[in-house]
């Protein structure tokens, strides 16, 4: 399950990095974190009521933020690598 979800995240990240500009990626990352706030609260309430354990609810909310951070880093990493390569090529051409 974990390998499949990681593979899907990587493929999705590659697709998005090819088709979405850096400016739009910054906006999407901000929106994703803003969406995580109410989602983490709802997830905490759901998990803690379903399992009768507040610790599991808290862990699920924290894992949601970690997942959002991983997704954002996957998206932005591709853009940063591309920008570094372009800057390197431009500096070597100028010499």
N, C-alpha and C positions, 0 to 999 in steps of 0.2 A: 504494500500500500504506500509506504513512504517513498519508494523508488519511483513509483508511477506518478505520485503527486509532485515530486521534484522534477521529473522529466517534463510533466505538463507545464510547470512553472517556468522552466528554462525555455521551452519552445515558445510559450506565450510571451516571455520577455524578449526573445529574439524577434518575434513577429512585431511586437509593439515598437521596439527600438528602430526597426527599419521604416515604419510607417508613421511615426509620431515625432514631431519636432521637439527640440530640447525645451523650448518655452512651454509647450503643451505638457511635456513630461513633468515640469516643475509644478504646473497647475494641478495635474492629476495626482501627484504625490501629496500635495496639500489637501486636496479633496478626500483622498483615501484616509488620511489621518483624521480629518474631521468626521468622516463616516465611522471611524473606529470608536469614537467616543460613545455615541448612543448604542452602537452594536456591542461594545464590551460591557456596557451596563446591562443591556438586555440578556447577553450571554451569561453574565454573572448571576442575574436573577433566575434565569431558567435552570442553569446547572445546579446552583445551590438549592433551589426548591426541589428539583428532580432527585438529587442525591442526598439531600439533607446535610450537606457539608459545604460550609462557606469557603473552606480552603480549596476545594475542587473548583468552586465557582471563581475564586480569585485566580487560580492557576489558568483556567480557561480564558479569562479576560486578558491576562498577561501574555498568554500564547497567541492570542489574536493580534496584539500589538507587535509581537515578535514576527509573526507571519507578514504583517503589513510592512514592517521594516525590511524584511528579506525581499519581498516583492519590489519595493522601491529601490533597494540597492541593486537588484538585478537589472531593473530598467535603466537606472542612471549610470551604472557601471559601463554598459555598452556605449552610451553617449560619451562618457569621459575617455574611454579608450580610443574612440574614433577621433575625438578632438585632440588628444595627445599625438596621435599618428599624423593628423593634418598639420599640427603645429611643428612637428619634427620635420615633415617634408618641406614645409614653407621655410624653415630656418636653414635647411640644407641647400635649398635652391638659392637663397639669398647669399650664401657664402660663395 
